[in-house]
């Protein structure tokens, strides 16, 4: 889908500033249910069907996760302001010196529904991480802490108009370069320096609907 939106590059996976950048996807519980209709739910998400963020991580990080997936249970939420004034949610996981960063448009209706669902007492969401260039994946689950949840709600995005797609495409380059720099997100692990970065960009819901992804691939 991303390569269709950005026809000029023709790529859905690129390397920027030494970081691995790829298309990500935010799937609602209904979309997850449809995707796993012919499979056992436990093969896709732990403990049932819920909102799921899908993205790829580079090979070195994936290898480290295979050895010890426990660090994926800890993550951080932040907000990035684009020069236009629109806001983007940044969800970061770190394993050793490697970080994976999900970037979501905070003004998007689908993202807002995702965040609102997290206000439920028992609400959790899933993260599905694919292997760079492969078909293997690991899945983890968690929830946004109350402090982070209230913090993000203070960052309202700009209302969008008919030029939404064009505006988002113009911001794409800035967002990509800003979030591929290792120092863009401080290390989440004491004593570890961030030396490897993977970034998964989530397109606005309207663009995902216009360029649907394969059900076998996020």
C-alpha positions as CSV (number, residue, x, y, z in Angstrom):
1,X,0.0,0.0,0.0
2,X,2.8,2.5,0.9
3,X,4.5,1.9,-2.4
4,X,1.2,2.8,-4.2
5,X,0.9,6.0,-2.2
6,X,4.5,7.0,-2.8
7,X,4.7,6.0,-6.5
8,X,7.7,8.2,-7.0
9,X,9.8,6.0,-4.8
10,X,8.1,2.7,-5.7
11,X,9.3,1.3,-2.3
12,X,7.5,0.0,0.8
13,X,10.8,-0.7,2.6
14,X,13.7,1.7,2.5
15,X,16.8,2.6,4.5
16,X,17.1,6.2,5.7
17,X,19.9,7.5,8.0
18,X,21.0,3.9,8.4
19,X,17.5,3.0,9.8
20,X,15.1,0.4,8.4
21,X,11.8,2.2,7.4
22,X,8.7,0.3,6.3
23,X,5.0,0.5,6.0
24,X,3.0,-0.3,9.1
25,X,-0.6,-0.9,9.7
26,X,-3.1,-0.3,12.5
27,X,-5.8,-3.0,12.5
28,X,-9.1,-2.8,14.3
29,X,-10.5,-5.9,16.1
30,X,-12.9,-6.4,13.2
31,X,-10.0,-6.3,10.7
32,X,-8.0,-8.7,12.8
33,X,-10.9,-11.1,13.0
34,X,-11.3,-11.0,9.2
35,X,-7.5,-11.6,8.7
36,X,-7.5,-14.7,11.0
37,X,-10.9,-16.0,10.0
38,X,-9.4,-19.3,8.7
39,X,-6.7,-19.6,11.4
40,X,-6.6,-20.2,15.1
41,X,-6.7,-16.8,16.9
42,X,-3.7,-17.7,19.1
43,X,-1.6,-17.9,16.0
44,X,-2.1,-14.2,15.5
45,X,-2.7,-12.4,18.8
46,X,-2.3,-13.5,22.4
47,X,-5.4,-13.6,24.7
48,X,-8.0,-12.8,22.0
49,X,-8.7,-10.3,19.3
50,X,-7.9,-6.6,19.9
51,X,-6.5,-3.5,18.2
52,X,-3.2,-4.6,16.6
53,X,-0.2,-2.5,15.4
54,X,1.8,-4.3,12.7
55,X,5.3,-3.3,11.6
56,X,8.7,-4.8,10.6
57,X,11.9,-4.6,12.5
58,X,15.4,-5.0,11.1
59,X,17.2,-8.3,11.2
60,X,19.6,-7.5,14.1
61,X,16.7,-6.5,16.4
62,X,14.6,-9.5,15.4
63,X,17.4,-11.9,16.2
64,X,17.7,-10.3,19.6
65,X,14.0,-10.6,20.2
66,X,14.1,-14.3,19.4
67,X,16.7,-14.8,22.2
68,X,14.7,-12.7,24.7
69,X,11.3,-11.3,23.8
70,X,10.5,-10.0,27.3
71,X,11.7,-6.4,26.7
72,X,8.9,-6.0,24.1
73,X,6.5,-5.9,27.0
74,X,7.8,-2.5,27.9
75,X,7.2,0.5,25.7
76,X,7.0,4.3,25.6
77,X,4.5,6.7,24.1
78,X,5.4,10.2,22.8
79,X,4.1,12.9,20.5
80,X,6.0,14.4,17.5
81,X,4.8,17.8,16.1
82,X,5.3,18.3,12.4
83,X,6.2,21.8,11.1
84,X,2.6,22.1,9.8
85,X,1.4,21.8,13.4
86,X,-0.1,18.3,13.0
87,X,0.7,15.7,15.7
88,X,2.0,12.2,15.4
89,X,2.0,9.5,18.0
90,X,5.3,7.7,18.5
91,X,5.3,4.3,20.2
92,X,8.7,2.9,20.9
93,X,10.0,-0.5,21.9
94,X,13.6,-1.2,22.7
95,X,15.6,-4.5,22.9
96,X,19.2,-3.9,23.9
97,X,20.5,-1.1,21.8
98,X,17.8,-1.5,19.1
99,X,14.6,0.5,18.9
100,X,11.4,0.1,16.9
101,X,9.2,3.1,16.5
102,X,5.6,3.2,15.3
103,X,4.5,6.5,13.9
104,X,0.8,7.2,13.8
105,X,-1.1,10.4,12.7
106,X,-2.8,11.6,15.9
107,X,-5.4,13.5,13.9
108,X,-6.6,10.3,12.1
109,X,-10.0,9.0,13.1
110,X,-8.8,5.4,13.2
111,X,-6.0,6.3,15.5
112,X,-8.3,8.3,17.7
113,X,-10.6,5.2,18.0
114,X,-7.6,3.1,18.9
115,X,-6.5,5.5,21.6
116,X,-10.1,5.9,23.0
117,X,-10.4,2.1,23.3
118,X,-7.4,2.1,25.6
119,X,-9.3,4.0,28.2
120,X,-11.3,0.9,29.1
121,X,-10.1,-0.7,32.3
122,X,-9.4,-4.1,30.8
123,X,-8.3,-2.8,27.3
124,X,-5.0,-4.1,25.8
125,X,-3.7,-3.9,22.3
126,X,-1.3,-6.2,20.4
127,X,1.9,-5.5,18.5
128,X,2.9,-7.8,15.6
129,X,6.5,-7.4,14.5
130,X,7.6,-8.9,11.2
131,X,11.2,-9.9,10.3
132,X,13.0,-7.7,7.8
133,X,12.6,-9.4,4.4
134,X,11.0,-12.5,5.9
135,X,7.6,-14.0,6.8
136,X,8.4,-14.7,10.5
137,X,6.7,-12.6,13.2
138,X,6.5,-12.2,16.9
139,X,3.5,-10.9,18.8
140,X,3.2,-9.1,22.2
141,X,0.5,-7.3,24.0
142,X,0.2,-4.4,26.4
143,X,-1.6,-1.2,27.3
144,X,-0.8,2.5,27.4
145,X,-0.3,3.7,30.9
146,X,-2.8,6.3,32.2
147,X,-0.2,9.1,32.4
148,X,0.8,8.7,28.7
149,X,-2.8,8.4,27.7
150,X,-3.8,11.7,29.3
151,X,-0.6,13.3,27.9
152,X,-1.4,12.4,24.2
153,X,-4.9,13.8,24.6
154,X,-3.5,17.2,25.1
155,X,-2.0,17.2,21.6
156,X,-4.8,17.8,19.3
157,X,-4.1,17.5,15.6
158,X,-5.0,20.0,12.9
159,X,-8.4,19.5,11.1
160,X,-7.8,18.0,7.6
161,X,-9.4,19.1,4.4
162,X,-9.6,17.8,0.8
163,X,-5.8,18.1,0.5
164,X,-5.3,15.6,3.3
165,X,-3.4,13.0,1.3
166,X,-1.1,15.7,-0.3
167,X,-0.4,17.2,3.1
168,X,0.4,13.8,4.6
169,X,2.8,13.0,1.7
170,X,4.6,16.3,2.2
171,X,5.1,15.5,5.8
172,X,6.3,12.0,5.1
173,X,9.8,13.0,4.2
174,X,10.2,15.2,7.3
175,X,8.8,12.6,9.6
176,X,11.0,9.9,8.2
177,X,14.2,11.8,8.6
178,X,13.2,13.1,12.0
179,X,12.5,9.6,13.5
180,X,15.3,7.7,11.9
181,X,17.9,9.5,13.8
182,X,19.0,7.3,16.8
183,X,18.9,10.2,19.2
184,X,15.3,11.2,18.3
185,X,14.0,9.0,21.1
186,X,16.2,8.6,24.2
187,X,17.2,5.1,25.2
188,X,14.6,3.3,27.2
189,X,17.3,1.0,28.7
190,X,19.7,2.3,31.3
191,X,23.3,2.0,30.2
192,X,22.3,1.2,26.5
193,X,23.0,3.5,23.6
194,X,20.5,3.4,20.7
195,X,22.5,2.1,17.8
196,X,19.9,0.5,15.6
197,X,16.5,1.9,14.6
198,X,13.4,0.5,12.7
199,X,10.5,2.8,11.9
200,X,7.0,1.7,10.8
201,X,4.8,4.5,9.4
202,X,1.1,4.1,9.7
203,X,-0.9,5.8,6.9
204,X,-4.2,7.6,7.6
205,X,-7.3,5.4,7.6
206,X,-8.6,7.0,4.4
207,X,-5.4,6.1,2.5
208,X,-5.4,2.5,3.9
209,X,-8.9,2.1,2.6
210,X,-8.0,3.5,-0.8
211,X,-4.9,1.2,-1.0
212,X,-5.9,-2.0,1.0
213,X,-3.2,-4.3,2.1
214,X,-3.2,-8.0,1.5
215,X,-4.9,-10.0,4.4
216,X,-1.8,-12.1,4.6
217,X,0.5,-9.2,5.0
218,X,0.1,-6.0,7.1
